[in-house]
Amino acid sequence: MTERIGFIGLGSMGFPIARNLLKAGYELHVYNRDPRKAETLVADGVRQGLHPAEVTEAGGIVMTMVSDDTALEQVTLGPDGLLEHLGPGGVHISMSTVSPALARHLADLHAEKDCSYVAAPVFGRPEAAEAQKLWICVSGAGAAKERAQPLLQAIGQGIYDFGEDPGNANIVKLCGNFMIASAMEAMAEALTLAEKNGIDRCSMMSMFGQTSFSCPIYQNYGKMIAERRFTPGFQMRLGLKDLNLVLDAAEDAKMPMPFASLVHDRLLSGIAKGKGTADWPAFTLLVSEDAGL
C-alpha cells in the first residue's frame, strides 16, 4: 500500500490502532499532543508532525481518535487544524466518542471544503484494539465510507453501517456505552446482594457468565466487578463524559432516561472521591460502600 494516512491521537486506543495500520502496510504520518507517545512508532519509521495540519495531505485520509468534543474541535478547526489542509476529495475518519451534534456540525464544515467527514466510533477496550477485534459503527456519505472501508477492516472484526447522517454512528455508540454502564450497575447490585447473603461473588458471576448472561460484557466486566479488580483501561472521567452525552441526546429527543441518570451520578460520585483516572467499572465499588461492605 502506498497511500499515506494522517493519524491524530495516540492514547490507549489510538496507539494500537495506528500500529495495526502500520502492520497492514499503510504509511503513517502521526500527531499527538504529547509527542513522547509517538516515540515507539517513530522508531518504526513513522513520520511525526508538530501539529494536525502537518499530518494532513490534500485529498488524502486523516483519522482521529481523541478524547472528547473539545479535543476533536482543536485538532480539526483553525489554521493548524486538519480541515484547512484536507482539501477537495479528502476524508476525515473520526473514531472518537463525541456528541452527534458535533459530528453533524463538522460534517457540514467539511462539505463546505468539498471533503468528507465519516463518523466511525468503535466498541472495544485497548486489548481489543491491539488484537484488531474492534466493532466499528459508521455513518456518513457513501463514497467516503467506501474509501474508509479498507482501513477500518484492518483494525476491526466487524463494521456496521448506520446510514448517511454523520450523527447516527455516535448515537449508536452512546447507546452502547449506556447499556454497558447499566449492565455494570446491575451486576454490582446483584453481586452485593449475594455477598450480603454469604454467597461468593465470583462463583455466582461465573455461573451467570456461562448460563443466562453468556456474553462478553457480563463475562469480562462481570469478572472484574466480582473480583473488584480494575486494570488500567477506560477512565471513569471519560465514562462520565459519555453519560453526559447520553443525557444531552436524551434531552434533545425529549426522552427520560432514569437509568442513565443513576449511572451518571455513580460516576460523578466516584470522580468526587478521587477515582477519576480509575478504570470505569470501579464506580461499582460505590454499590458495596452503600451496602456497608
Secondary structure as UniProt FT lines:
FT   STRAND          4..8
FT   TURN            12..13
FT   HELIX           14..23
FT   TURN            24..25
FT   STRAND          27..31
FT   HELIX           35..38
FT   HELIX           39..43
FT   TURN            44..45
FT   STRAND          47..48
FT   HELIX           52..55
FT   TURN            58..59
FT   STRAND          61..64
FT   HELIX           69..76
FT   TURN            79..80
FT   HELIX           83..86
FT   TURN            88..89
FT   STRAND          91..94
FT   HELIX           100..112
FT   TURN            113..114
FT   STRAND          116..119
FT   STRAND          122..123
FT   HELIX           126..130
FT   TURN            131..132
FT   STRAND          134..139
FT   HELIX           142..155
FT   STRAND          156..161
FT   TURN            166..167
FT   HELIX           168..196
FT   TURN            197..198
FT   HELIX           201..210
FT   TURN            211..213
FT   HELIX           217..221
FT   HELIX           222..227
FT   HELIX           236..252
FT   TURN            253..254
FT   HELIX           258..272
FT   TURN            273..274
FT   TURN            276..277
FT   HELIX           280..284
FT   HELIX           285..290
FT   TURN            291..292
//
